[in-house]
Amino acid sequence: MDITQEINTVEWFFGYGGNHIGLKRCLPNLRLKSVCEIEEFAIENILAKMENGLLEAAPIWSNCKTFPTEPFVDRVDLFIASYPCQPFSSAGKRQGEDDERHLWPSVYMWIRATRPLCVFLENVEGHVSLGLSTVISDLEEGGYSVAWGIFSARECLDGNNETATHQRKRVFI
């Protein structure tokens, strides 16, 4: 991917946009083409950011299971997804594939159908011992080279060159 050119992104499970905002600091040429977010309050926050020019205007879809594929086939440079962590979180029941919030299959079906150039995923540390091997093998079977790591908020600097006081470890793929 040429990071000097416009990088077309689609992001699912957008939340308040932390992944997009963080990546845009490193890749200022990110161009948001569409968002998927189901939570009403988060959608209101996204719309406010778009209206205030803090985020480029883009269509918002509220259901990843019905998110269209056709307009995006071979047109997405970077697909970003922070799929629900509850199936893997040590704070929950860790039901993995048996949890109704397990949406990795929907994420991967979209990836297979649209073939984004690159994929960037985020989840909780508990994913390492529950479900990560499936994500990695699915992506590799789809032709992607996969790298992953665990990083914490404490390792990152904010705009004031200060680190977070909490760990908040996350798996990035």
GIZIBEL-V701945 format. One record per residue. SS is DSSP state (A for helix, B for strand, O for the rest). OMEGA is omega in whole degrees, -180 to 180 (* if undefined). NEAR is the number of other C-alpha atoms within 8 Angstrom. Layout:
ss,omega,near
SS,OMEGA,NEAR
SS,OMEGA,NEAR
This chain:
ss,omega,near
O,178,4
O,-176,4
O,175,8
O,178,5
O,175,6
O,-179,8
B,-178,11
B,-177,12
B,168,14
B,-179,12
B,177,13
B,180,12
O,-170,12
O,-178,15
O,179,9
O,173,7
O,-177,8
A,179,8
A,-178,8
A,-179,10
A,179,8
A,179,8
A,-180,10
A,175,10
A,180,7
A,-177,6
O,-174,8
O,-179,7
O,176,10
B,177,11
B,-178,9
B,-179,12
B,176,9
B,-177,11
B,171,14
B,180,14
O,-177,15
O,-175,10
O,-176,8
A,-178,6
A,177,6
A,178,12
A,177,12
A,178,8
A,178,9
A,179,11
A,178,8
A,178,8
A,178,10
A,-179,11
A,-180,9
O,177,7
O,179,7
O,-180,7
O,180,9
O,180,8
O,179,7
O,178,8
B,178,7
B,178,9
B,-175,11
O,-178,8
O,-178,9
A,-179,11
A,179,5
A,179,5
O,-176,8
O,176,6
O,-172,9
A,-178,6
A,-172,6
A,-177,9
O,179,11
O,-180,8
O,-178,9
O,177,15
O,-176,11
B,175,13
B,-177,13
B,178,13
B,171,12
O,-175,11
O,-172,12
O,-176,10
O,-174,10
O,179,12
O,-173,15
O,-171,15
O,176,13
O,177,7
O,-178,5
O,-177,8
O,178,9
O,-180,11
O,177,8
A,-177,10
A,-179,8
A,179,7
O,-179,10
O,179,6
O,178,7
O,-174,12
O,178,9
A,179,8
A,178,7
A,178,9
A,-177,11
A,176,10
A,179,8
A,178,9
A,-180,10
A,-176,8
A,-173,8
A,178,13
O,176,9
O,-179,13
O,-180,9
B,179,8
B,178,9
B,-175,10
B,180,10
B,176,11
B,-177,12
B,-179,11
A,180,10
A,178,9
A,-179,13
A,-178,9
O,-179,6
O,172,10
O,-177,11
A,-179,9
A,177,8
A,179,7
A,-179,9
A,-178,9
A,177,8
A,-179,9
A,179,12
A,177,10
A,178,7
O,176,7
O,-180,6
O,169,8
O,-171,6
O,170,8
O,179,5
O,178,7
B,177,7
B,-180,9
B,-180,9
O,177,10
A,-178,12
A,-180,11
A,-174,8
O,176,8
B,175,10
O,-178,8
O,179,5
O,-178,5
O,176,6
O,178,7
B,177,10
O,179,11
O,-180,6
O,-179,6
O,-177,8
O,-180,7
O,-180,10
B,174,11
B,175,14
B,-176,11
O,*,10
